[in-house]
Amino acid sequence: MKGTKAKDKLKAGEIFPLGRNDLINILKAMDDGIYIVSQHYDIEFINHVIQREFGEVAGRKCYTYFHDRTEVCPWCKNQEVFAGKSVRWEWYSLKNKKFYDLLDTPLKNSDGTISKLEIFRDITERKQAEEKLEKQNQKLSSLNTIASIVGQSLDIKKVLSDTLATVLDLMGLKGGWIFQKCEEKGLTLVAHQGLSAQFVKEESGKPQAGCICFKVIRKKKPLIVENILKCSRLSKSVIKKEGLACHASVPLISKNKVVGVMNVASEDYRPFLPEDLNLLTAIGHQVGMAIENAQLFEAARKKTYELENAYEKLKAERERANSLSKALEEKFGLGNIIGKNHKMQTIYDLIENISQSDSTALIQGESGTGKELIAQAIHLLSPRKEKPLVIANCSAYSQNLLESELFGHEKGAFTGAIKRKQGRFELAHEGTIFLDEIGEIQPSTQLLLLRVLQERKFERVGGEETLKINVRVIAATNRDLKKEMIEGRFREDLYYRLSVIPLLVPPLRERKDDIPLLAEHFLEMHCKFNGKKIKGFSKGVMQFFFNYNWPGNVRELQNVVEHAVILAKGDMIIEDDLPLNLKDTFSPSEPDTASLKITERNLILKIMQETKGNKYQAAKKLGITRSTLYGKLRKHGIMASGE
């Protein structure tokens, strides 16, 4: 407290009228470093803080004492201070490796001369924190730049070349080269920057067994060669000619699988710091996902061509529509349900397993995901397939009309009931009834429906006769019924009666690998209907399909393809054929960060399922710590079991 009060007085200028001895006594009590220097650079006073930081004065000049110099420092502020000006500035001491905030103030002596009083404050911790924050901001900026590059194109060679150029520029490196890992060819050089033709020629050869790239692939971690001359793959003459020195090799990872290796090299013997490796590792994951996406896109295109060839072979035997439907059904889907994504394959298996049962099924999913198609598939694969499938949309009627629609009514039951009417349950006898939008029904109707599910009995509206039915019930909703139940808007007993067999249909944004199949299916369907011959989609359109979030799911994709087919003037669907309101929602210059988040969430879910919720094993397979895994589980709202 004593030093603080003295410092406040000093800043306010109240201390200067005091005698020099009084001033010295006050300065000795201050917590900050204080020293006084004359116009001849002689140190007249230092307090205990300065002495502790820099040692004894022993009659030295200020530039000798603080800077170990033999002459006045070129950055010295003394002349400004001796002219009557106070100066505040920051200084880094090479002597003790610290940052200081300095306040230089003129001090008038009794003989009329001016001395300089300087206040030292150690700000090293603050500067280090600022430097750390700046590096973190630079890392985020770099990752955003790379994400922008990755999200702009499906041309993998262009993505890798642009990414490499950006990394070299951001990190101030000499050159770099990227290998892509192929099942057939092994490591293949696909991109390089800042390297001579001779260097590229040597790197294009088949890697030797001791090559650092194989170690990186095996360990799935970046490795550093501090002296690139030790690389067994390259000739020493080429390395010396390039002027390369320090070399880092980083794995390109997607879904915990190494799909390539990125190599970068510096021009001098500068070490790669831990933060450099962290940045390169993060970039490696982004680029790895870009390679994986491009491979998926190419695989989808190849699969499309395979389907076209299959269609040509079957055309002579069957009609075009039937043959294409059959090929799609055998290859990827169940009836009209298209998809090869692992989540859809799980649904296919579940449909086949539950179709032979009469248990109630509850299908949950967003609008447009194909819940009605799944209900139809369950019915068509069941022993009831020869009997009717009756569909009732529970959101299309008011409460009174819904009861009449479901259970029927007697003549005169209400105004307008001029004759007896059979309800949907009665019409579905010995067949299946599909209750769509079940979450919209009112509590009173929920009670009536509960009785039907429990006893298979009901009365028509306005009637007294109890009717018995034999019917299988399949319900669907786009709401979270469990949440509705917890919040009291849906009966608990009805919820458990409906969800004997729950099916959760994933939104299209969570199974984007199915987009090429769905798009080609809708293209064929609408081309036939409109009498057009269109071969497929341009890369730009398919890239847009991958980047777009599809809030309307499969139904929205079908509408977009139909719109494009109608407007198309050539034999390919191009960007100009897409709906204007759809194109306005997407900017090619911005990376699809949502798709990166979805990819990360899907990967974590997959690994958690594979390890049966074992977080230690899951973290190990993902190559992260358990604490990092816990953070990502919370970030994505994933339960500990991985569900």
C-alpha positions as CSV (number, residue, x, y, z in Angstrom):
1,M,0.0,0.0,0.0
2,K,2.8,2.4,0.8
3,G,4.5,2.0,-2.6
4,T,1.2,2.4,-4.4
5,K,0.4,5.7,-2.7
6,A,3.8,7.0,-3.6
7,K,3.4,6.0,-7.2
8,D,0.0,7.7,-7.3
9,K,1.6,10.9,-6.0
10,L,4.4,10.7,-8.5
11,K,2.0,10.3,-11.4
12,A,0.0,13.3,-10.1
13,G,3.1,15.5,-9.9
14,E,2.6,16.1,-6.1
15,I,6.0,14.7,-5.2
16,F,8.3,17.0,-7.1
17,P,8.2,19.9,-4.6
18,L,9.7,17.6,-2.0
19,G,13.4,17.6,-1.1
20,R,15.6,15.1,-2.9
21,N,16.1,13.0,0.2
22,D,12.4,12.9,0.8
23,L,11.9,11.9,-2.9
24,I,14.5,9.1,-2.6
25,N,12.9,7.7,0.5
26,I,9.5,7.6,-1.3
27,L,11.0,6.0,-4.4
28,K,12.6,3.3,-2.3
29,A,9.2,2.3,-1.0
30,M,7.6,1.8,-4.5
31,D,6.9,-1.6,-5.9
32,D,7.9,-0.8,-9.4
33,G,11.5,-0.5,-10.6
34,I,12.7,3.1,-10.3
35,Y,16.0,4.8,-11.3
36,I,17.2,8.4,-11.9
37,V,19.8,9.3,-14.5
38,S,21.6,12.6,-15.1
39,Q,21.9,14.5,-18.3
40,H,25.4,12.9,-18.6
41,Y,23.8,9.4,-18.4
42,D,25.2,8.8,-14.9
43,I,22.9,6.7,-12.7
44,E,22.1,8.7,-9.6
45,F,19.7,6.3,-7.9
46,I,18.2,2.8,-8.3
47,N,15.7,1.2,-5.9
48,H,15.7,-2.4,-4.7
49,V,13.6,-3.7,-7.7
50,I,16.1,-2.4,-10.3
51,Q,19.0,-3.7,-8.2
52,R,17.4,-7.2,-8.0
53,E,16.7,-7.2,-11.8
54,F,20.0,-5.8,-13.1
55,G,22.6,-6.0,-10.2
56,E,24.8,-3.4,-8.6
57,V,25.4,0.0,-10.4
58,A,29.0,0.6,-9.4
59,G,29.1,4.0,-11.0
60,R,28.2,2.8,-14.5
61,K,26.4,4.8,-17.2
62,C,22.8,3.8,-17.9
63,Y,23.6,2.4,-21.4
64,T,26.4,0.2,-19.9
65,Y,24.3,-0.8,-16.9
66,F,21.1,-1.8,-18.8
67,H,22.4,-2.6,-22.3
68,D,26.1,-3.6,-21.9
69,R,26.9,-0.9,-24.5
70,T,29.9,1.5,-24.7
71,E,28.0,4.4,-26.1
72,V,24.6,6.0,-26.0
73,C,21.7,3.8,-27.3
74,P,20.2,5.0,-30.6
75,W,16.7,4.5,-29.2
76,C,17.4,6.5,-26.0
77,K,14.6,8.8,-24.9
78,N,16.7,11.0,-22.6
79,Q,16.9,14.0,-24.9
80,E,13.1,14.2,-25.1
81,V,12.8,13.9,-21.4
82,F,15.5,16.5,-20.7
83,A,13.5,18.8,-23.0
84,G,10.6,18.6,-20.5
85,K,8.5,15.8,-22.2
86,S,7.2,12.7,-20.4
87,V,7.5,9.5,-22.6
88,R,5.9,6.1,-22.2
89,W,7.3,3.2,-24.2
90,E,8.0,-0.6,-24.1
91,W,11.4,-2.2,-24.0
92,Y,12.7,-5.8,-24.3
93,S,15.8,-6.4,-22.2
94,L,18.3,-8.7,-23.9
95,K,20.1,-8.9,-20.6
96,N,17.4,-10.6,-18.6
97,K,15.0,-11.6,-21.5
98,K,12.0,-9.6,-20.2
99,F,9.5,-7.0,-21.5
100,Y,9.1,-3.7,-19.6
101,D,6.6,-0.9,-19.7
102,L,8.6,2.3,-19.1
103,L,7.5,5.8,-18.0
104,D,10.2,8.5,-18.4
105,T,9.5,11.8,-16.5
106,P,11.7,14.9,-16.2
107,L,12.9,15.7,-12.7
108,K,14.0,19.2,-11.9
109,N,16.9,19.4,-9.4
110,S,17.5,22.1,-6.9
111,D,20.4,23.5,-9.0
112,G,18.1,23.9,-12.0
113,T,19.4,20.8,-13.9
114,I,17.1,18.2,-15.2
115,S,17.4,14.5,-14.5
116,K,15.3,11.6,-15.8
117,L,13.2,9.5,-13.5
118,E,12.2,6.2,-15.1
119,I,9.6,3.8,-13.8
120,F,10.0,0.1,-14.8
121,R,7.0,-2.3,-14.8
122,D,7.6,-6.0,-15.8
123,I,5.0,-6.9,-18.5
124,T,6.6,-10.1,-19.6
125,E,3.6,-12.3,-18.7
126,R,1.3,-10.0,-20.6
127,K,3.4,-9.9,-23.7
128,Q,3.7,-13.7,-23.7
129,A,0.0,-14.0,-23.4
130,E,-0.5,-11.5,-26.2
131,E,2.0,-13.5,-28.3
132,K,0.2,-16.7,-27.6
133,L,-3.1,-15.2,-28.5
134,E,-1.7,-13.8,-31.7
135,K,-0.4,-17.2,-32.7
136,Q,-3.7,-18.8,-31.9
137,N,-5.4,-16.2,-34.1
138,Q,-2.9,-16.8,-36.9
139,K,-3.6,-20.6,-36.6
140,L,-7.4,-20.0,-36.8
141,S,-6.9,-17.7,-39.7
142,S,-4.8,-20.2,-41.5
143,L,-7.3,-23.0,-40.9
144,N,-10.1,-20.8,-42.2
145,T,-8.0,-20.1,-45.3
146,I,-7.4,-23.8,-45.9
147,A,-11.0,-24.6,-45.2
148,S,-12.0,-22.0,-47.8
149,I,-9.7,-23.6,-50.4
150,V,-10.9,-27.2,-49.5
151,G,-14.5,-26.2,-49.8
152,Q,-14.3,-24.5,-53.2
153,S,-13.6,-27.4,-55.4
154,L,-13.8,-31.2,-55.9
155,D,-10.8,-31.1,-58.2
156,I,-8.3,-32.8,-55.8
157,K,-5.2,-31.7,-57.7
158,K,-6.2,-28.1,-57.6
159,V,-7.2,-28.3,-54.0
160,L,-3.9,-29.9,-53.0
161,S,-1.8,-27.5,-55.1
162,D,-3.6,-24.4,-53.7
163,T,-3.4,-25.7,-50.2
164,L,0.3,-26.4,-50.4
165,A,1.0,-22.9,-51.8
166,T,-1.0,-21.4,-48.9
167,V,0.8,-23.4,-46.3
168,L,4.2,-22.4,-47.6
169,D,3.2,-18.8,-47.8
170,L,1.7,-18.7,-44.2
171,M,4.7,-20.5,-42.6
172,G,7.4,-18.9,-44.7
173,L,8.8,-22.2,-46.1
174,K,10.9,-22.9,-49.2
175,G,9.0,-25.8,-50.8
176,G,6.6,-28.7,-50.4
177,W,5.2,-31.8,-52.0
178,I,2.2,-34.0,-51.3
179,F,1.7,-37.8,-51.8
180,Q,-1.7,-39.4,-52.2
181,K,-2.1,-42.9,-50.9
182,C,-3.7,-45.3,-53.4
183,E,-4.6,-48.9,-52.8
184,E,-3.3,-49.9,-56.2
185,K,-0.3,-47.6,-56.8
186,G,0.8,-46.9,-53.2
187,L,2.2,-43.4,-52.7
188,T,1.8,-41.1,-55.7
189,L,3.2,-37.5,-56.0
190,V,0.1,-35.4,-56.8
191,A,1.2,-31.8,-55.9
192,H,4.4,-29.8,-55.5
193,Q,5.4,-26.1,-55.0
194,G,8.8,-24.3,-55.0
195,L,10.8,-27.3,-56.2
196,S,13.0,-27.9,-59.3
197,A,12.1,-30.4,-62.0
198,Q,15.0,-32.7,-60.9
199,F,13.8,-32.8,-57.3
200,V,10.2,-33.6,-58.5
201,K,11.6,-36.3,-60.8
202,E,13.3,-38.0,-57.9
203,E,10.3,-37.7,-55.6
204,S,8.1,-39.2,-58.3
205,G,9.8,-42.5,-58.0
206,K,8.7,-45.4,-55.9
207,P,9.4,-44.7,-52.2
208,Q,12.1,-46.7,-50.5
209,A,11.3,-48.9,-47.5
210,G,13.0,-46.5,-45.0
211,C,11.3,-43.4,-46.3
212,I,9.9,-41.1,-43.6
213,C,6.5,-41.1,-45.3
214,F,6.0,-44.8,-44.3
215,K,6.8,-44.0,-40.7
216,V,4.3,-41.1,-40.8
217,I,1.6,-43.4,-42.2
218,R,2.3,-46.1,-39.7
219,K,2.3,-43.8,-36.6
220,K,-0.3,-41.3,-38.0
221,K,1.8,-38.5,-36.5
222,P,4.0,-35.8,-38.0
223,L,7.7,-36.4,-38.0
224,I,10.7,-34.0,-38.5
225,V,14.0,-34.5,-40.2
226,E,16.1,-31.6,-38.9
227,N,18.7,-32.3,-41.6
228,I,17.1,-33.2,-44.9
229,L,20.5,-34.5,-46.1
230,K,19.8,-37.6,-44.0
231,C,16.8,-38.5,-46.3
232,S,17.7,-41.8,-47.9
233,R,15.3,-41.2,-50.8
234,L,16.9,-38.1,-52.3
235,S,20.4,-37.6,-53.7
236,K,22.5,-35.2,-51.8
237,S,23.4,-33.1,-54.8
238,V,19.7,-32.4,-55.5
239,I,19.0,-31.4,-51.9
240,K,22.0,-29.1,-51.8
241,K,21.0,-27.5,-55.1
242,E,17.5,-26.8,-53.8
243,G,18.9,-25.2,-50.6
244,L,16.6,-27.2,-48.4
245,A,17.5,-27.9,-44.7
246,C,14.8,-28.8,-42.2
247,H,12.0,-31.1,-43.4
248,A,8.5,-32.0,-41.8
249,S,6.3,-34.8,-42.9
250,V,2.6,-34.7,-41.9
251,P,-0.2,-37.4,-42.4
252,L,-3.4,-36.4,-44.2
253,I,-6.1,-38.1,-42.2
254,S,-9.8,-38.7,-42.9
255,K,-11.9,-41.0,-40.7
256,N,-8.8,-42.1,-38.8
257,K,-7.3,-43.4,-42.1
258,V,-4.2,-41.9,-43.7
259,V,-5.0,-40.9,-47.3
260,G,-1.8,-39.0,-48.1
261,V,1.3,-37.3,-46.7
262,M,2.3,-33.6,-46.9
263,N,6.0,-32.7,-46.8
264,V,7.3,-29.1,-46.3
265,A,10.8,-27.9,-46.0
266,S,12.6,-24.7,-44.9
267,E,15.4,-23.0,-46.6
268,D,17.6,-22.7,-43.5
269,Y,18.0,-24.8,-40.3
270,R,15.0,-23.4,-38.5
271,P,13.3,-25.8,-36.2
272,F,9.6,-26.7,-36.5
273,L,8.0,-25.6,-33.2
274,P,5.2,-27.5,-31.4
275,E,2.7,-24.9,-32.6
276,D,3.9,-25.4,-36.2
277,L,3.3,-29.1,-35.9
278,N,-0.1,-28.5,-34.3
279,L,-1.1,-26.3,-37.2
280,L,0.2,-28.7,-39.8
281,T,-1.6,-31.6,-38.1
282,A,-4.9,-29.6,-38.2
283,I,-4.4,-28.8,-41.8
284,G,-3.6,-32.4,-42.5
285,H,-7.0,-33.4,-41.2
286,Q,-8.8,-30.8,-43.4
287,V,-6.9,-31.8,-46.5
288,G,-7.4,-35.5,-45.7
289,M,-11.2,-34.9,-45.6
290,A,-10.9,-33.1,-48.9
291,I,-9.2,-36.1,-50.5
292,E,-11.8,-38.4,-49.0
293,N,-14.7,-36.2,-50.4
294,A,-13.1,-36.1,-53.8
295,Q,-12.7,-39.9,-53.8
296,L,-16.3,-40.3,-52.8
297,F,-17.4,-38.0,-55.6
298,E,-15.3,-39.9,-58.1
299,A,-16.6,-43.3,-56.8
300,A,-20.1,-42.0,-57.0
301,R,-19.5,-41.0,-60.7
302,K,-18.0,-44.4,-61.5
303,K,-21.0,-46.1,-59.8
304,T,-23.3,-43.9,-61.9
305,Y,-21.6,-45.1,-65.0
306,E,-21.8,-48.7,-63.8
307,L,-25.6,-48.2,-63.4
308,E,-25.9,-46.7,-66.9
309,N,-24.1,-49.8,-68.3
310,A,-26.3,-52.1,-66.3
311,Y,-29.3,-50.3,-67.7
312,E,-28.1,-50.7,-71.3
313,K,-27.7,-54.4,-70.8
314,L,-31.2,-54.8,-69.3
315,K,-33.0,-52.5,-71.8
316,A,-33.5,-55.3,-74.4
317,E,-35.2,-57.5,-71.8
318,R,-37.4,-55.1,-69.9
319,E,-38.9,-51.7,-70.2
320,R,-36.5,-48.9,-69.2
321,A,-38.3,-47.8,-66.0
322,N,-38.6,-51.3,-64.6
323,S,-35.0,-52.3,-65.4
324,L,-33.6,-49.2,-63.8
325,S,-35.7,-49.6,-60.7
326,K,-34.6,-53.2,-60.5
327,A,-30.9,-52.3,-60.8
328,L,-31.1,-49.6,-58.1
329,E,-33.1,-51.9,-55.8
330,E,-30.5,-54.8,-56.2
331,K,-27.5,-52.5,-55.9
332,F,-28.3,-49.9,-53.3
333,G,-31.8,-49.8,-51.9
334,L,-35.0,-51.4,-50.8
335,G,-37.7,-50.6,-53.4
336,N,-37.9,-46.9,-53.9
337,I,-35.6,-46.2,-50.9
338,I,-32.3,-45.2,-52.3
339,G,-29.1,-45.1,-50.3
340,K,-25.8,-47.0,-49.5
341,N,-24.9,-44.9,-46.4
342,H,-24.3,-47.1,-43.3
343,K,-27.2,-45.5,-41.5
344,M,-29.6,-46.4,-44.3
345,Q,-28.2,-49.9,-44.5
346,T,-29.1,-50.3,-40.8
347,I,-32.6,-49.1,-41.6
348,Y,-32.8,-51.7,-44.5
349,D,-31.8,-54.4,-42.1
350,L,-34.4,-53.2,-39.5
351,I,-37.2,-53.1,-42.1
352,E,-36.5,-56.7,-43.2
353,N,-36.4,-57.8,-39.6
354,I,-39.6,-56.2,-38.4
355,S,-41.7,-56.7,-41.5
356,Q,-42.6,-60.2,-40.4
357,S,-43.8,-58.9,-37.0
358,D,-47.1,-57.2,-36.2
359,S,-45.5,-55.0,-33.5
360,T,-46.2,-51.3,-33.7
361,A,-43.4,-49.3,-35.3
362,L,-42.6,-45.6,-34.8
363,I,-40.7,-43.8,-37.6
364,Q,-39.1,-40.5,-36.5
365,G,-37.3,-38.1,-38.8
366,E,-37.4,-34.6,-40.3
367,S,-39.9,-33.7,-43.0
368,G,-38.9,-35.0,-46.4
369,T,-36.7,-37.9,-45.2
370,G,-38.9,-40.6,-46.7
371,K,-40.9,-41.9,-43.6
372,E,-43.9,-42.9,-45.7
373,L,-41.7,-44.9,-48.1
374,I,-40.3,-46.8,-45.1
375,A,-43.8,-47.5,-43.9
376,Q,-44.7,-48.8,-47.4
377,A,-41.6,-51.0,-47.5
378,I,-42.5,-52.5,-44.2
379,H,-46.0,-53.3,-45.4
380,L,-45.0,-54.7,-48.8
381,L,-42.5,-57.1,-47.1
382,S,-44.9,-58.2,-44.5
383,P,-47.5,-61.1,-44.7
384,R,-50.2,-58.4,-44.9
385,K,-48.9,-57.1,-48.3
386,E,-52.0,-58.4,-50.1
387,K,-54.2,-56.4,-47.8
388,P,-54.6,-52.6,-47.8
389,L,-52.2,-50.0,-46.6
390,V,-54.3,-47.1,-45.3
391,I,-52.6,-43.8,-44.8
392,A,-54.0,-41.2,-42.4
393,N,-52.4,-37.8,-42.0
394,C,-53.2,-36.7,-38.5
395,S,-52.2,-33.1,-39.0
396,A,-54.7,-32.6,-41.9
397,Y,-57.8,-32.6,-39.7
398,S,-59.3,-30.8,-36.7
399,Q,-59.8,-32.9,-33.6
400,N,-63.5,-33.8,-34.3
401,L,-62.8,-34.6,-38.0
402,L,-59.7,-36.6,-37.1
403,E,-61.8,-38.9,-34.8
404,S,-64.3,-39.3,-37.6
405,E,-61.5,-40.1,-40.1
406,L,-59.9,-42.6,-37.9
407,F,-62.9,-44.4,-36.3
408,G,-65.7,-43.5,-38.7
409,H,-69.2,-42.1,-37.7
410,E,-72.8,-43.1,-37.6
411,K,-75.5,-41.3,-39.6
412,G,-76.6,-38.2,-37.7
413,A,-73.6,-38.2,-35.4
414,F,-73.0,-34.5,-36.1
415,T,-74.2,-31.9,-38.6
416,G,-73.4,-33.1,-42.1
417,A,-73.2,-36.8,-41.2
418,I,-75.9,-37.9,-43.6
419,K,-74.8,-41.5,-43.7
420,R,-72.6,-44.0,-41.9
421,K,-68.9,-43.8,-42.8
422,Q,-66.2,-46.3,-42.2
423,G,-63.0,-45.0,-40.6
424,R,-59.4,-45.6,-41.6
425,F,-58.9,-48.3,-38.9
426,E,-61.9,-50.2,-40.2
427,L,-60.7,-49.9,-43.8
428,A,-57.3,-51.2,-42.8
429,H,-58.7,-54.4,-41.3
430,E,-56.2,-57.3,-41.8
431,G,-53.8,-54.8,-43.4
432,T,-51.7,-51.9,-42.1
433,I,-52.6,-48.4,-41.1
434,F,-50.0,-45.6,-41.3
435,L,-50.6,-42.7,-38.9
436,D,-48.5,-39.8,-40.3
437,E,-47.7,-36.8,-38.1
438,I,-48.8,-38.7,-35.0
439,G,-47.3,-36.0,-32.8
440,E,-50.1,-33.5,-33.8
441,I,-53.1,-35.3,-32.3
442,Q,-54.9,-33.8,-29.3
443,P,-54.9,-35.4,-25.8
444,S,-58.5,-36.6,-26.1
445,T,-57.8,-38.4,-29.4
446,Q,-54.6,-39.8,-27.9
447,L,-56.7,-41.6,-25.3
448,L,-59.0,-43.1,-28.0
449,L,-56.0,-44.2,-30.0
450,L,-54.4,-45.8,-26.9
451,R,-57.4,-48.0,-26.4
452,V,-57.2,-49.2,-30.0
453,L,-53.5,-50.1,-29.6
454,Q,-54.2,-51.9,-26.4
455,E,-57.4,-53.8,-27.2
456,R,-57.8,-53.5,-31.0
457,K,-61.4,-52.2,-30.2
458,F,-63.2,-48.9,-30.9
459,E,-66.6,-47.3,-31.5
460,R,-67.6,-45.1,-34.4
461,V,-68.3,-41.5,-33.6
462,G,-72.0,-41.3,-32.4
463,G,-72.2,-45.1,-32.3
464,E,-72.5,-47.7,-29.5
465,E,-71.4,-50.9,-31.3
466,T,-67.9,-52.0,-30.4
467,L,-65.8,-53.0,-33.4
468,K,-62.9,-55.3,-33.3
469,I,-60.0,-55.0,-35.8
470,N,-56.9,-56.9,-36.8
471,V,-54.5,-54.2,-38.0
472,R,-50.8,-53.4,-37.8
473,V,-50.1,-49.8,-36.8
474,I,-47.1,-47.8,-38.1
475,A,-46.8,-44.2,-36.9
476,A,-44.5,-41.4,-38.0
477,T,-43.6,-37.9,-36.8
478,N,-41.1,-35.2,-37.4
479,R,-41.2,-34.2,-33.7
480,D,-39.2,-35.5,-30.8
481,L,-42.0,-37.5,-29.1
482,K,-39.9,-38.3,-26.1
483,K,-39.4,-34.6,-25.4
484,E,-43.1,-34.0,-26.1
485,M,-43.9,-36.7,-23.5
486,I,-41.5,-35.3,-20.9
487,E,-43.0,-31.8,-21.4
488,G,-46.6,-33.2,-21.0
489,R,-47.9,-32.7,-24.5
490,F,-48.0,-36.4,-25.4
491,R,-49.2,-39.3,-23.3
492,E,-46.5,-41.4,-21.7
493,D,-48.5,-44.6,-22.0
494,L,-49.3,-43.9,-25.7
495,Y,-45.6,-43.1,-26.4
496,Y,-44.4,-46.5,-25.1
497,R,-47.2,-48.3,-27.0
498,L,-46.2,-46.6,-30.3
499,S,-42.4,-46.9,-29.9
500,V,-42.2,-50.7,-29.5
501,I,-39.9,-50.7,-32.6
502,P,-38.4,-47.2,-33.1
503,L,-36.8,-46.2,-36.5
504,L,-34.8,-43.0,-36.7
505,V,-34.4,-41.8,-40.4
506,P,-31.3,-39.6,-40.8
507,P,-31.6,-36.2,-42.5
508,L,-29.9,-35.9,-45.9
509,R,-27.2,-33.7,-44.5
510,E,-26.0,-36.7,-42.4
511,R,-25.8,-39.1,-45.4
512,K,-24.4,-36.9,-48.2
513,D,-22.6,-39.9,-49.7
514,D,-26.1,-40.9,-50.9
515,I,-26.6,-37.6,-52.8
516,P,-25.1,-38.8,-56.2
517,L,-27.3,-41.9,-56.1
518,L,-30.5,-40.0,-55.2
519,A,-29.7,-37.3,-57.8
520,E,-29.2,-39.8,-60.6
521,H,-32.3,-41.7,-59.6
522,F,-34.5,-38.5,-59.7
523,L,-32.7,-37.4,-62.9
524,E,-33.7,-40.7,-64.7
525,M,-37.2,-40.5,-63.3
526,H,-37.9,-36.9,-64.4
527,C,-36.1,-37.3,-67.8
528,K,-38.5,-40.1,-68.7
529,F,-41.5,-38.2,-67.5
530,N,-40.5,-35.0,-69.5
531,G,-39.1,-36.9,-72.5
532,K,-35.6,-35.6,-72.2
533,K,-32.2,-37.2,-72.5
534,I,-29.7,-35.8,-70.0
535,K,-26.5,-37.6,-69.1
536,G,-25.8,-36.2,-65.7
537,F,-24.7,-33.3,-63.5
538,S,-21.7,-31.0,-63.9
539,K,-19.0,-30.9,-61.3
540,G,-20.2,-27.5,-60.1
541,V,-23.8,-28.8,-59.6
542,M,-22.6,-31.9,-57.7
543,Q,-20.3,-29.8,-55.6
544,F,-23.2,-27.5,-54.8
545,F,-25.3,-30.6,-53.8
546,F,-22.5,-31.7,-51.4
547,N,-22.1,-28.2,-49.9
548,Y,-25.9,-27.4,-49.5
549,N,-27.4,-28.4,-46.1
550,W,-30.8,-29.7,-47.6
551,P,-33.3,-28.5,-44.9
552,G,-36.0,-30.1,-46.9
553,N,-34.1,-33.4,-47.2
554,V,-34.7,-35.9,-50.0
555,R,-38.0,-34.3,-51.0
556,E,-36.2,-31.0,-51.6
557,L,-33.5,-32.7,-53.6
558,Q,-36.2,-34.3,-55.8
559,N,-37.9,-31.0,-56.4
560,V,-34.5,-29.3,-57.3
561,V,-33.7,-32.1,-59.8
562,E,-37.2,-31.9,-61.4
563,H,-36.8,-28.1,-61.7
564,A,-33.4,-28.5,-63.3
565,V,-34.6,-31.1,-65.8
566,I,-37.4,-28.9,-67.0
567,L,-35.1,-25.9,-67.5
568,A,-32.1,-27.8,-68.9
569,K,-31.2,-27.0,-72.5
570,G,-28.2,-29.3,-72.9
571,D,-27.3,-32.9,-72.1
572,M,-25.9,-32.0,-68.6
573,I,-27.5,-30.2,-65.6
574,I,-25.5,-27.0,-65.0
575,E,-25.6,-24.4,-62.2
576,D,-27.9,-22.1,-64.3
577,D,-30.6,-24.8,-64.3
578,L,-30.9,-24.8,-60.5
579,P,-33.7,-22.7,-58.7
580,L,-32.7,-19.1,-58.1
581,N,-33.8,-19.2,-54.4
582,L,-31.6,-22.2,-53.9
583,K,-28.5,-20.6,-55.5
584,D,-29.0,-17.5,-53.4
585,T,-28.5,-19.5,-50.2
586,F,-25.0,-20.6,-51.2
587,S,-21.8,-18.6,-51.7
588,P,-18.9,-20.5,-53.3
589,S,-16.4,-18.3,-51.6
590,E,-17.4,-19.5,-48.2
591,P,-16.3,-22.9,-46.9
592,D,-19.0,-25.3,-45.8
593,T,-18.0,-25.4,-42.2
594,A,-21.3,-27.1,-41.3
595,S,-20.3,-30.1,-43.5
596,L,-16.9,-30.3,-41.6
597,K,-18.8,-30.4,-38.3
598,I,-21.2,-33.0,-39.5
599,T,-18.2,-35.1,-40.8
600,E,-16.5,-34.9,-37.4
601,R,-19.8,-35.8,-35.6
602,N,-20.4,-38.8,-37.9
603,L,-16.9,-40.0,-37.4
604,I,-17.2,-39.9,-33.6
605,L,-20.5,-41.7,-33.7
606,K,-19.1,-44.4,-35.9
607,I,-16.1,-45.0,-33.7
608,M,-18.2,-44.9,-30.5
609,Q,-20.4,-47.6,-32.0
610,E,-17.5,-49.7,-33.1
611,T,-16.0,-49.5,-29.6
612,K,-19.4,-50.1,-27.9
613,G,-19.1,-46.8,-26.0
614,N,-15.6,-47.4,-24.7
615,K,-14.2,-43.9,-24.6
616,Y,-10.6,-45.0,-24.0
617,Q,-10.6,-47.2,-27.1
618,A,-12.6,-44.6,-29.1
619,A,-10.1,-41.8,-28.2
620,K,-7.2,-44.2,-29.2
621,K,-8.7,-45.0,-32.6
622,L,-9.4,-41.3,-33.2
623,G,-5.8,-40.3,-32.3
624,I,-6.9,-37.9,-29.6
625,T,-6.9,-37.7,-25.8
626,R,-9.8,-38.8,-23.7
627,S,-10.3,-35.2,-22.4
628,T,-10.5,-34.0,-26.0
629,L,-13.0,-36.7,-26.8
630,Y,-15.2,-35.7,-23.9
631,G,-15.1,-32.1,-25.2
632,K,-16.2,-33.2,-28.7
633,L,-19.0,-35.4,-27.3
634,R,-20.4,-32.4,-25.4
635,K,-19.9,-30.1,-28.4
636,H,-21.9,-32.4,-30.7
637,G,-24.5,-33.4,-28.1
638,I,-23.5,-37.1,-28.3
639,M,-24.4,-39.3,-25.4
640,A,-21.6,-41.3,-23.7
641,S,-22.8,-44.5,-25.3
642,G,-22.3,-43.0,-28.7
643,E,-26.0,-43.1,-29.6
